[in-house]
Amino acid sequence: MTAKGIRLTLFLPSGFDHFMNTFSFRADTIHHVFELMLGPGMKGVHRLTILPDPIFPDVEEELLAEITQDKLMRLVASVNDAHVIGDTHSPM
């Protein structure tokens, strides 16, 4: 448990491609994160850490995946009303 709430880390099976990138971002709701993760182009996710805000429905995420920043932004653009992810993402 953290000061902000419960941290949820999901370790997901992935391939062994030659690159991994880590991104951090916020989302209005956890629903937007799950919609992004279940999108048809989201592959090679190794770890997704979700930290919910204790007061608001906002969540912070850290994503480790075999994906480029450009491809991640194309996938974010395909999620309805996920502009907060696009506005707050940053590579780590």
N, C-alpha and C positions, 0 to 999 in steps of 0.2 A: 504494500500500500504506500502511496506517496502522499504528499501534502495536498495534491489536487484530486486524488481519488485512486481508483484501482487501475493499474496498468495491465493491459491485455497484450500479450505478444503471441503471435501465431507464426510458427515455423512451418513453412509449406514446402513440399517436395519440388525440386526444380532440376533442370538439366545441368550439365557441366560446361556451359559455354565459356568463352574466354574472358568475358568482362562482367562486372557487377557494378551497379551504381546505387548510391544511397540518396534518397530524397526525403525532405521533411515538408509537411504542409498541414494546413488546417482545413476543416470542412464544417459547413453549417450543421450537419447531422451525420451520424454514423451511417445512415441509409446511403448517403452519397458515396461514402468510402466503399461500402459493400457493392453498390452498383458499379463503381469503377473496377473493383477487383473481379467481378463476375463478367466483365465485358469480354467480347470475343477476342480482342487483341492483347489482353493482359496475360502474358505467359512468362515463365521464368522467375516468379516471385519466390524469394528465399525466406524473407522475414517481413512481417507487417506488425508494427507496434502501434497500439491505439491507446491514447490517454484521454479519457473523457473529462470534460470540465464539470466540476461538482455542482455548478449553479445553472449553467446554460446548456443547450443541446450541442454546443460546439465540441469538436474533438480535435486533438493533435495527433498526427501520424508520422511514423518514420517507416519508409519503405526501402527494402534492399532487394533489387531485382536485376535481371538481365535485360535491361531496357534502356534506351537512350532518352535523353531529356525531350527531344523532339517527338518521339513516339509517345511518351507519357502525356505530353501536352495535346497531341491529337486525340488520345483516348479520353482525356479530361473534357475536351471540347464535345465529345459524343455523349457525355452524361448530362442529362437535363438539369439545369439550375445548379451546376457545380462550379460556378465562377469563383467561389472562395478558394477552392483547391488551386485553380489556375492563377489566382492573384497572390497566393501565399507560398507556393512551392519554391523550394530552393535545393540545389544539389548540395550534398555535404562532403 
